[in-house]
Amino acid sequence: MKSLFVFIIAFSTLSSFSQDISPQQLLENTKNYHDPNGNWSTIRAAFTVEMTTPNASKRTSQIRIDLAREFFSVKATKDTITTIYSVNKGKCGMVYNGKDLDSIQAKEKKMSCDRATLYKNYYTYLYGLPMKLNDPGANLSDKVEKKTFKGNDYLVLKVTYDEAVGSDVWYFYFNPKTYAMEVYQFFKTDDKGKEKPDSGEYILLSGEAEVKGIKMPKVRAWYYNKEDKYLGTDTLVEN
């Protein structure tokens, strides 16, 4: 009887994992898990991220995002240097160790408005996942794949982007039971748009921190796809 019970449980789990689900439904399910009240589109939040990398000092970044007011800023401190990049309704600002910089002074410090926009896009993309997969220019694959990665089973969504957005190919790995996003991975492409298998990175997500009702990954560990080389870890800390 005990062995029969174990078999039923195992079969039930396998059946659940093998059930077909559309890309759109998978995205809706994971959005309902991470952002059940639909708060991302009007989020106004501040949080801190600590980045650790091998053989380098820790970097602490204080991030503010106000999507409704089109405002973003990141204040980063590493060793004795603190920089602030901000984008307010498309207008950028830069501060170096407490001093506001004009374009000439910023260039001397290797700071720029392009970098401010880069940081805005980077942080709003990563911390806005998986909700950001609904953005214009993001193209979902025709079907959901089922993969085993690092010993765990996942529902996997492949996403490509319009040329104006980006050329990388992304894969998002979701828990087949809860629909939580647990891994994502990207590959570079060649001139013909074909994936380069030894390029790109994968990111393992662990823990959760709730920010304005949104379940965000607490820890992101970054690795190269090639040879699984460890790059560093971002940790969302309590404010």
Secondary structure, 3 states (H helix, E strand, C coil): CHHHHHHHHHHHHHHHHHCCCCHHHHHHHHHHHHCCCCCHHHCEEEEEEEEECCCCCCEEEEEEEECCCCEEEEEEEECCEEEEEEEECCEEEEEECCEECCHHHHHHCCCCHHHHHHHHHHHHHHHHCCHHHHCCCEEECCCCEEEEECCEEEEEEEEEECCCCCCCEEEEEECCCCCCEEEEEEECECCCCCECCCCCEEEEEEEEEEECCEEEEEEEEEEECHHHCEEEEEEEECC
